[in-house]
Amino acid sequence: MSTDTAEFSFELRTCRWAEREWPPDERETDAYPLVARQLGTKRRRWDTIVLECDPSALRERAKFGPKRLDSDLLHVVRNAPRAWTYYRDALPDPGYPWRYVRESIHRAADRDILDTRKRGNRIQIRRKWSYPMWVERIVAIENKPDLDASAARALASQLEFDIGMALADEVWVATRQTDGRVEPVLFEDLPVEAGILVLNSVTLDAEIAWHPRQLAVEEPGTRIVERPSGGDRDGSAARFEFADPDAKAETRLAIAERAYERGWRSFVETMRPDCRRFTLREDGTQLVPYCTAKDCQPTGAECRGSCSKFEPEPPAWRTRGWPIEGGPGKRCQQLLAARRRRRRPGQNH
């Protein structure tokens, strides 16, 4: 099994463990965990994201539908008034041309999450529901089943970025459990602010090897733009870039919205379930992709139309007991989508 495949398989197990067992510590919380994978910003992508959500607010969020609200839609629905109001009087100046706001208003109306009407040549808007503050905390997890020294060095710089920017409330590293008395990951040079989680990927049991620190998400974030290049004896200062707390809050909400839409079972959307060699196998309490031709769990990079083993489903499969609109591959997509919906309170229909 390749390293990439091993990491992908471990990542799916981490997601399933988080969905079942979060939080890993013994703190009392009523928060509902919503798990997603491979999300982040332009500069940083996290393996696993856990959203700690207010259950009642999460049900209110479900009224806006299963699809994410992008920044333009959020600008409209979060600021829409209770009573009919001309949209330019109701919404804050977006900082970009108002014609794009009108496009967002029409998109919101098409999705039935905003009331609109025309009075003369003016578009008036009214909220259907108040957009809730449904996300309480964001936790980022990096999955490294086999963390050797070189991988730790590469990971350390990524964790330093996460800690400096503080987009997530906590940052964790998840690694595979070993038989050692002391886990090897504790000897690696990782930032002390990052928590370490040791996961038994077979039984899906986990232990905390190092507790994380709470990051200052409401304070300005910092990013090192340029480091001194003169070696250990170079005492010159590094150059920093700062992130405004309000901009961070908007980015956090945008990440949460994408996580709400995708979840972690969206791996099938980057694969070829329409290949006759593709199937879903039950692995403990979860369904994972499996390639019967290569006898492995494929990654999105491996399961593509250009794969030498790719073989489209026979058309006859789509008429013998399968839904007319698709064969077994379509059924795999439907099954994972149904499981994803069940993890979002209010979206069970």
C-alpha positions as CSV (number, residue, x, y, z in Angstrom):
1,M,0.0,0.0,0.0
2,S,1.4,3.4,-1.0
3,T,2.0,6.1,1.6
4,D,-0.7,8.3,0.0
5,T,-3.2,5.4,0.2
6,A,-2.3,4.7,3.8
7,E,-2.8,8.4,4.8
8,F,-6.1,8.5,3.0
9,S,-7.3,5.4,4.7
10,F,-6.2,6.7,8.1
11,E,-7.9,10.0,7.4
12,L,-11.2,8.4,6.8
13,R,-10.8,6.5,10.1
14,T,-9.9,9.7,11.9
15,C,-13.1,11.3,10.5
16,R,-15.3,8.4,11.6
17,W,-13.7,8.4,15.1
18,A,-14.3,12.2,15.5
19,E,-17.9,11.8,14.4
20,R,-18.5,9.1,17.0
21,E,-16.3,10.2,20.0
22,W,-15.6,13.9,19.8
23,P,-14.5,15.6,22.1
24,P,-11.5,13.4,23.1
25,D,-11.1,15.0,26.5
26,E,-13.6,14.7,29.4
27,R,-15.0,18.2,29.3
28,E,-18.8,18.5,29.5
29,T,-20.3,19.9,26.3
30,D,-23.6,19.8,24.5
31,A,-22.0,20.7,21.2
32,Y,-22.8,18.6,18.2
33,P,-19.7,17.5,16.2
34,L,-19.9,18.0,12.4
35,V,-16.8,16.6,10.6
36,A,-15.4,17.4,7.2
37,R,-12.1,16.8,5.4
38,Q,-9.7,18.5,3.0
39,L,-10.9,22.1,3.6
40,G,-9.2,25.4,4.4
41,T,-8.0,28.6,2.7
42,K,-6.0,29.5,-0.3
43,R,-2.8,29.2,1.7
44,R,-3.7,26.2,4.0
45,R,-5.7,23.1,3.7
46,W,-6.5,20.8,6.7
47,D,-6.9,17.1,6.6
48,T,-9.8,17.0,9.0
49,I,-12.1,19.7,10.4
50,V,-14.4,19.3,13.4
51,L,-17.1,21.9,13.9
52,E,-18.5,22.0,17.4
53,C,-22.0,23.3,16.8
54,D,-24.9,24.5,18.9
55,P,-27.5,21.8,18.2
56,S,-30.6,24.1,18.1
57,A,-28.8,26.7,16.0
58,L,-27.6,23.9,13.7
59,R,-31.3,23.0,13.1
60,E,-32.0,26.6,12.3
61,R,-29.1,26.6,9.8
62,A,-30.8,23.7,8.1
63,K,-33.6,26.0,7.0
64,F,-31.2,27.5,4.5
65,G,-30.7,24.2,2.7
66,P,-27.9,21.7,2.4
67,K,-25.7,23.7,0.1
68,R,-23.2,26.2,1.4
69,L,-23.7,29.9,1.6
70,D,-20.8,31.7,0.0
71,S,-19.5,35.1,1.3
72,D,-21.9,37.0,-1.1
73,L,-24.9,35.1,0.0
74,L,-23.9,35.4,3.7
75,H,-23.7,39.2,3.2
76,V,-27.3,39.2,2.0
77,V,-29.0,36.7,4.4
78,R,-27.2,37.9,7.5
79,N,-28.1,41.5,7.0
80,A,-31.6,41.1,5.5
81,P,-34.2,43.1,7.5
82,R,-37.4,41.9,9.1
83,A,-39.6,44.3,7.1
84,W,-39.6,45.1,3.4
85,T,-36.7,47.5,2.7
86,Y,-34.9,48.7,-0.4
87,Y,-31.8,46.5,-0.6
88,R,-29.3,49.3,-0.7
89,D,-30.8,50.8,2.4
90,A,-30.9,47.4,4.2
91,L,-27.4,46.0,3.4
92,P,-24.0,47.4,4.5
93,D,-21.8,48.7,1.7
94,P,-20.2,45.5,0.4
95,G,-17.0,47.2,-0.9
96,Y,-17.7,46.1,-4.4
97,P,-20.2,47.1,-7.1
98,W,-23.9,46.8,-6.1
99,R,-24.7,44.9,-9.3
100,Y,-23.0,41.9,-7.7
101,V,-25.2,42.3,-4.7
102,R,-28.2,42.2,-6.9
103,E,-27.0,38.9,-8.4
104,S,-26.6,37.5,-4.9
105,I,-30.1,38.6,-4.0
106,H,-31.5,36.8,-7.1
107,R,-29.5,33.7,-6.2
108,A,-30.9,33.8,-2.7
109,A,-34.4,34.2,-4.0
110,D,-33.9,31.3,-6.4
111,R,-32.9,29.1,-3.4
112,D,-35.9,30.3,-1.5
113,I,-33.9,31.6,1.4
114,L,-34.8,35.3,0.9
115,D,-38.1,37.2,0.2
116,T,-37.9,39.7,-2.7
117,R,-40.3,42.0,-4.5
118,K,-40.2,45.0,-6.8
119,R,-41.7,48.4,-6.0
120,G,-41.3,50.5,-9.1
121,N,-37.7,49.9,-10.3
122,R,-36.5,49.1,-6.8
123,I,-35.8,45.7,-5.4
124,Q,-37.0,45.2,-1.8
125,I,-35.8,42.3,0.4
126,R,-37.0,40.7,3.6
127,R,-35.5,37.9,5.6
128,K,-37.2,34.5,5.8
129,W,-35.2,33.4,8.8
130,S,-32.5,34.9,11.0
131,Y,-29.2,33.4,10.2
132,P,-28.0,31.6,13.4
133,M,-24.5,31.6,15.0
134,W,-24.4,27.8,14.7
135,V,-20.6,27.3,15.0
136,E,-19.1,27.4,18.5
137,R,-15.6,26.2,17.8
138,I,-13.5,25.0,14.9
139,V,-10.9,22.3,15.4
140,A,-8.2,21.4,12.8
141,I,-6.6,17.9,12.7
142,E,-3.6,16.9,10.7
143,N,-3.4,13.2,10.0
144,K,0.0,11.6,9.9
145,P,-0.2,7.8,10.5
146,D,3.6,7.4,10.2
147,L,5.3,10.5,11.5
148,D,9.0,10.2,10.9
149,A,11.5,13.1,11.4
150,S,11.3,14.4,7.9
151,A,7.5,14.4,7.9
152,A,7.6,16.1,11.3
153,R,9.8,18.9,10.0
154,A,7.4,19.6,7.1
155,L,4.4,19.4,9.4
156,A,6.0,21.8,12.0
157,S,6.0,24.7,9.6
158,Q,2.4,24.1,8.7
159,L,1.4,24.0,12.4
160,E,3.3,27.2,13.0
161,F,1.2,28.9,10.3
162,D,-2.0,27.5,11.9
163,I,-1.0,28.7,15.4
164,G,0.1,32.1,14.2
165,M,-3.1,32.8,12.1
166,A,-5.4,31.2,14.7
167,L,-8.2,30.5,12.3
168,A,-9.0,27.3,14.3
169,D,-9.7,27.2,18.0
170,E,-7.4,24.2,18.4
171,V,-4.9,22.4,16.3
172,W,-4.2,18.6,16.6
173,V,-2.0,16.0,15.1
174,A,-3.4,12.5,14.8
175,T,-1.0,9.6,14.4
176,R,-1.2,5.8,14.5
177,Q,-0.8,4.1,17.8
178,T,2.3,2.1,18.3
179,D,3.4,-0.6,20.8
180,G,6.0,1.7,22.4
181,R,5.8,2.7,26.1
182,V,6.2,6.3,24.9
183,E,4.7,7.3,21.6
184,P,7.5,8.3,19.1
185,V,5.6,11.4,18.0
186,L,6.4,12.9,21.4
187,F,10.1,13.0,20.5
188,E,9.5,15.1,17.4
189,D,10.0,18.8,17.3
190,L,6.4,20.0,17.0
191,P,4.9,23.3,18.3
192,V,3.8,22.8,21.9
193,E,0.5,24.6,21.2
194,A,-0.6,21.6,19.0
195,G,-2.3,18.7,20.6
196,I,-1.3,15.1,19.8
197,L,-3.9,12.3,19.4
198,V,-2.9,8.7,19.2
199,L,-5.4,6.6,17.3
200,N,-5.9,2.9,17.0
201,S,-7.2,2.8,13.4
202,V,-8.6,-0.7,13.9
203,T,-10.6,-0.4,17.0
204,L,-11.1,3.4,16.5
205,D,-10.0,4.1,20.1
206,A,-7.9,7.2,20.8
207,E,-5.8,8.6,23.6
208,I,-4.5,12.2,24.1
209,A,-0.7,12.2,24.2
210,W,-0.5,16.0,24.4
211,H,-3.2,18.5,25.1
212,P,-3.5,21.5,22.8
213,R,-3.7,25.1,23.7
214,Q,-6.7,27.3,23.0
215,L,-5.7,29.7,20.2
216,A,-6.7,33.4,20.2
217,V,-9.2,33.3,17.3
218,E,-10.6,36.8,18.3
219,E,-7.2,38.5,18.1
220,P,-5.3,39.5,14.9
221,G,-3.5,36.6,13.2
222,T,0.1,36.7,12.1
223,R,1.8,35.2,9.1
224,I,5.6,35.2,8.5
225,V,6.1,36.6,5.1
226,E,9.9,36.5,5.0
227,R,12.4,34.8,7.4
228,P,16.0,35.9,8.0
229,S,18.2,34.1,5.4
230,G,21.6,34.4,7.1
231,G,21.4,31.1,9.1
232,D,21.5,30.7,12.8
233,R,23.7,33.8,13.4
234,D,21.4,36.1,11.4
235,G,19.7,38.4,14.0
236,S,17.6,40.4,11.5
237,A,13.9,40.5,12.0
238,A,11.3,38.5,10.0
239,R,8.6,40.3,8.1
240,F,5.0,39.7,9.2
241,E,1.6,40.0,7.7
242,F,-1.4,40.5,10.0
243,A,-5.0,39.3,9.6
244,D,-7.8,41.4,10.9
245,P,-10.1,39.7,13.5
246,D,-13.2,40.6,11.5
247,A,-11.7,39.1,8.3
248,K,-10.7,36.0,10.3
249,A,-14.3,35.7,11.5
250,E,-15.6,35.8,7.9
251,T,-13.1,33.2,6.8
252,R,-14.0,30.9,9.7
253,L,-17.7,31.1,8.7
254,A,-16.9,30.5,5.1
255,I,-14.9,27.4,6.0
256,A,-17.8,26.2,8.3
257,E,-20.3,26.6,5.5
258,R,-18.1,24.6,3.1
259,A,-17.8,21.9,5.8
260,Y,-21.5,21.9,6.3
261,E,-22.1,21.2,2.6
262,R,-19.4,18.6,2.0
263,G,-18.9,16.6,5.1
264,W,-16.2,13.9,5.0
265,R,-18.0,11.3,2.9
266,S,-17.7,13.5,-0.2
267,F,-14.6,11.5,-1.3
268,V,-16.8,9.7,-3.8
269,E,-17.3,13.1,-5.6
270,T,-13.6,13.0,-6.7
271,M,-13.6,9.4,-7.7
272,R,-15.2,7.3,-10.4
273,P,-18.0,5.3,-8.8
274,D,-19.2,4.5,-12.3
275,C,-16.3,2.1,-12.8
276,R,-17.4,-1.5,-12.5
277,R,-14.3,-2.1,-10.3
278,F,-15.4,0.5,-7.7
279,T,-17.4,-0.5,-4.7
280,L,-18.1,0.5,-1.1
281,R,-17.0,-1.8,1.7
282,E,-18.0,-1.8,5.3
283,D,-15.0,-1.3,7.5
284,G,-16.1,-1.5,11.1
285,T,-18.8,1.1,11.3
286,Q,-18.1,3.0,8.2
287,L,-18.2,2.7,4.4
288,V,-14.9,3.1,2.5
289,P,-14.1,3.1,-1.2
290,Y,-12.6,-0.1,-2.5
291,C,-11.0,-1.0,-5.9
292,T,-11.5,-4.7,-6.7
293,A,-9.0,-4.5,-9.6
294,K,-6.1,-3.3,-7.4
295,D,-7.4,-4.8,-4.2
296,C,-6.9,-1.6,-2.2
297,Q,-8.6,1.6,-0.9
298,P,-7.9,4.1,-3.7
299,T,-7.3,7.8,-3.3
300,G,-9.0,10.4,-5.4
301,A,-5.7,10.7,-7.4
302,E,-5.8,7.0,-8.2
303,C,-9.5,6.5,-8.9
304,R,-9.7,8.4,-12.2
305,G,-10.9,7.9,-15.7
306,S,-7.2,7.7,-16.8
307,C,-6.6,4.7,-14.6
308,S,-5.5,1.6,-16.6
309,K,-8.0,-0.5,-14.8
310,F,-11.0,1.8,-15.3
311,E,-13.9,0.0,-16.9
312,P,-17.3,1.8,-17.2
313,E,-20.4,0.1,-15.8
314,P,-22.3,-1.9,-18.5
315,P,-25.5,-0.1,-19.5
316,A,-27.4,-3.2,-18.6
317,W,-26.5,-2.7,-14.9
318,R,-28.7,0.4,-15.0
319,T,-31.9,-1.5,-15.9
320,R,-31.6,-4.7,-13.8
321,G,-32.9,-3.7,-10.4
322,W,-30.9,-0.5,-10.2
323,P,-32.4,3.0,-10.4
324,I,-33.1,4.0,-14.0
325,E,-31.0,7.2,-13.6
326,G,-27.9,5.2,-12.7
327,G,-26.2,2.0,-11.8
328,P,-24.3,0.8,-8.7
329,G,-22.0,3.8,-8.9
330,K,-25.0,6.2,-8.6
331,R,-26.3,4.2,-5.7
332,C,-23.0,4.6,-3.9
333,Q,-23.3,8.3,-4.3
334,Q,-26.9,8.3,-3.0
335,L,-26.0,6.2,0.0
336,L,-23.1,8.4,1.1
337,A,-25.2,11.5,0.5
338,A,-28.0,10.1,2.7
339,R,-25.5,9.4,5.5
340,R,-24.1,12.9,5.2
341,R,-27.6,14.4,5.5
342,R,-28.2,12.4,8.7
343,R,-25.3,14.1,10.3
344,R,-26.9,17.6,9.8
345,P,-29.9,18.0,12.1
346,G,-32.9,19.3,10.2
347,Q,-31.7,17.8,6.9
348,N,-33.0,14.2,7.3
349,H,-35.6,14.4,4.6
